[in-house]
Amino acid sequence: MKSIFSFFPVLLFLTGCSGGAAEKPAPYQDPSRPIEERVEDALSRMTLEEKVAVLHAQSKFSSAGVPRLGIPEVWCTDGPHGIRPEVLWDEWDQAGWTNDSCTAFPALTCLAATWNPRMSALYGKSIGEEARYREKDVLLGPGVNIYRTPLNGRNFEYMGEDPYLASRMVVPYVQEVQKNGVAACVKHFALNNQETRRMSVDVVVDDRALYEIYLPAFKAAVKEGGAWAVMGAYNKYKGQHCCHNEYLLNRILKGEWAFDGVVISDWGGVHDTEESIENGLDLEFGTWTDGLRAGTRNAYDNYYLAQPYLERLRTGEADVKTLDDKVRRVLRLIFRTAMNTQKPFGSLNSPEHLAAARRIAGEGMVLLKNDGGVLPLDASSTKRLLVVGENAVKMMTVGGGSSSLKVRHECTPLEGLRAAAEAAGCEVVFERGYVGDPTGSYNGVNTGQDLSETRSAEQLIADAVAAAEQADAVIFVGGLNKSDFQDCEGADRKQYGLPYAQDRVIEALAAANPRLTVVLVSGNAVAMPWLDRVPAVLEAWFSGSEAGNALADVVFGQVNPSGKLPFTFPVRLEDNGAHALGEFPGGDSVRYNESIFVGYRWHDTKAIKPLFAFGHGLSYTSFAYSNLRLSSEKLSQGGSLTLGVDITNTGDRAGAEVVQLYIGDDESLCMRPVKELKGFEKVLLEPGETQRVEFEITPEALSYYDDTKGRWVAEAGLFTAYVSAASDDIRLTGHFTLK
Ligand code: BGC
């Protein structure tokens, strides 16, 4: 267990009170020395056994330091939406602490939907402070696996379908977390795009899709964000598990990107000692421990990077050079985190963190449809508001796998809507409408909610309809939840449609009351066969501790929605490239035949109209785009040009617009998507206000990965810049040539 004694030599040095004559600190203990010098010094003092001991777990979430040298342990925590409650030393079960409740921040899909890197920074700062307060050294997040199909159970933990958006959003998150002396561990590297057979499936993907779609967000997190840790994925690539994958870890991550941090295995993702030694794994976690019976001293000795590694070193089958590289990385991590004397104290459940959670949630909610201006609701002129649906009352911070939390506070949609409405004199009535998953505990964390229900499905609908007929407006809150086969780790969704026959409830409500808003709580796209009968639809995501208040902010217009979709909602599953052309979920292997045509790249290229497009999101005000100007019509290799455009708020309330720049290569010799996101900017405008937004375009933004040459290439020729409000809502275009 982490204790003050593990810091003893450092503390002696810092306080200068070692009792008798002041001992001169060893170089590795001296925080004023450069980290690399400290690493080399510590390394030179370690025995072979001590070196191996820092490369694997000593408990579920910690690894040993070097007690003899006073080098502390490394403590990890999930990630990525809040700090996981403490589990037992050797088990996944709860430790039963009473001081480990956290703030739940919105799921990363919601963060991505803000399209606002400033919100990422706020998120990273806040969650980093909570991790720090809990004395964690490594936050197991954020996740940036690309949204390939709406069926992936873990999409809610990631940042959507576009590599550029995910890249821009992940960098501030990582930087701000790490300012707390807590490492961000970016996961799951790489190609972890499904849960079905996640421990064994071999992903077959071409190099263009790998480099253009699946790797950029990881690369940005490492090269721009300076991530101190990366987590290997469970799945295989080129027949090798990603946690010890020569190509991904040695060649790309540590080679091409010069990553100097630690590769941490996913929990139980390690399968082979030799591959782990040779192929870039540094720190092994979560391997099965034979029920703690087979260990000599300790079951963790049986980890692949424990006793078996030591034996290979002793017999000369493994070399010390490779070992030292791993140990240096772990030491570097410890100096950056656990032994970082500059780190702040952190804080847990502060009012600032709740405010951050509410702000990010409100900014991430996406107004998908709003015919006739049903939203915002005016609470003072609405006498009776009916709220229907299990997701209005179900706590969503609990469940879903490793991201499950134990929160100090969670405001459900019904509580938030009720508080805001009743303050304005509007009565709020609730009807259940359907029963989804009434259970209220997950992995030993109990919500304390009893959602059991005795009425039949028919009766629930009848009761909801009767109440809808008496209401001035109706808000249905449904969607998915964090239960198995929904938005949950460990399995994928079985269907694209809404579960629990919610479509029937929505259709019945639409027939009973024309002022119906459907609020979806989900981390994934869903089918909406009722869309033409429902005037307003809001995607509210899993939005954390302040879910209900943030929802009320948007519904009643305190917050003008400005979220945009970070992934496409297809009409049907078959309209998604992975389902149309590729494989999902495959068998022993899964082929990404759709290649680079993921999300809107597929819809654009095949001219398939989506239900809601990537980048789509409405506001309570309107925006006009004008005066597109390019600083030049010619771009030279190594040069840049500026694209400027005026955005005007043409409505009568303040609002923010996400101006999106897509670029298309009009004369390419190879296959390219019609257009790709290459810039975006969120601008807040008062009514009538105009702001000029400028984007710099460089040849890098025009390039594709040439898999024959193994490098990025920008072809000379004609390009089009599309300035858009969504990927299917192009407002202005400009043309230029690359020489
Ligand atoms: C998940 C990781 C998580 C780890 C530790 C694994 O099952 O895939 O995302 O960080 O468990 O809980």
Residues whose N, C-alpha, C, O or C-beta is under 5 A from the ligand:
A	BS01	BGC	D78 L140 D266 W267 S402
